[in-house]
Amino acid sequence: MATFGNLSDRLADTFRNLRTKGKLSPADVDGTVREIRRALLDADVALDVVKDFTGKVRERALGDEVNKALNPAQQVVQIVNEELIAILGGEARRINFAKKPPTIIMLAGLQGAGKTTLAGKLAKWLAKDNHTPLLVAADLQRPNAVQQLQVVGSQAGVAVYAPEPGNGVGNPVKVARDSIKWAVDKQYDVVIVDTAGRLGVDADMMKQAADIRKAVQPDEVLFVIDAMIGQDAVATAKAFQEGVDFTGVVLTKLDGDARGGAALSVASVTGRPIIFASTGESLDDFEPFYPDRMASRILD
Ligand code: GDP
């Protein structure tokens, strides 16, 4: 993935050096850990996450599992792989569907994070899997947001619930609440509620998202984060966790060439799993997130 290209290259160099050695001395381990630490920091992975990660790798690499291994360097790579999977959330987590439909999925995140695009991607993906999703335009902040969702809905071939002029305009909580009744009535089995974002974390926006959350009682609240926002990712994620208590994370713009390490820290810092990854502007550039596959891509 372009976002992690540089990190991948740096780690590959580190491991290439390591493989030239037979038994590893504590100095070899420390040198390797130092290089990994620098590569992660340069990729914008959050400092606390890096410290924790390198601490665990170092402890394990100095222990018996490496000392007694037939191929110590390979064993260190394996440890880095396992710890990377752990940072990324461990086991893959899929959407929790409601026992009794509709399953309600709310999207939250900053403006430009890719929520509206994601709403279309997710709806299309669900529709392919025989679900009947309904997109809900509860972002009434941005002038074109409702229309943008309608365009995305028609591209995805799914229905969109949007406020009628004069009915609920300006009141996203009412739109969201009414959409659920509509979905039950029309038997849509998944409701995806798009909400407003701002360019930065903002108290009004957060309150609105929290009010929508309270009104619709979602089964999932997905925090959508642009992998390119760099160091701000961690603070933004913490603010949204406090404000709306999201249940999962979606990383977007993984196709970009900015350093994506900060976004990689989000699962670890919030304890919430990354559930999907978005890798382009087309509605098909979307995939479920698997921590082990992502770790392999980074280490390949
Ligand atoms: P919102 O404000 O959170 O609803 O964000 P939008 O869905 O409007 O997306 C903002 C911009 O990012 C749009 O131009 C999208 O086409 C673009 N975008 C969304 N997801 C991705 C992605 O995964 N990769 C790339 N390259 N662009 C994306």
Boltz pocket constraint, residues with backbone or C-beta under 6 A from the ligand:
constraints:
  - pocket:
      binder: B
      contacts: [[A, 109], [A, 110], [A, 111], [A, 112], [A, 113], [A, 114], [A, 115], [A, 116], [A, 117], [A, 118], [A, 195], [A, 197], [A, 251], [A, 252], [A, 253], [A, 254], [A, 255], [A, 256], [A, 278], [A, 279], [A, 280], [A, 281], [A, 285]]
      max_distance: 6.0
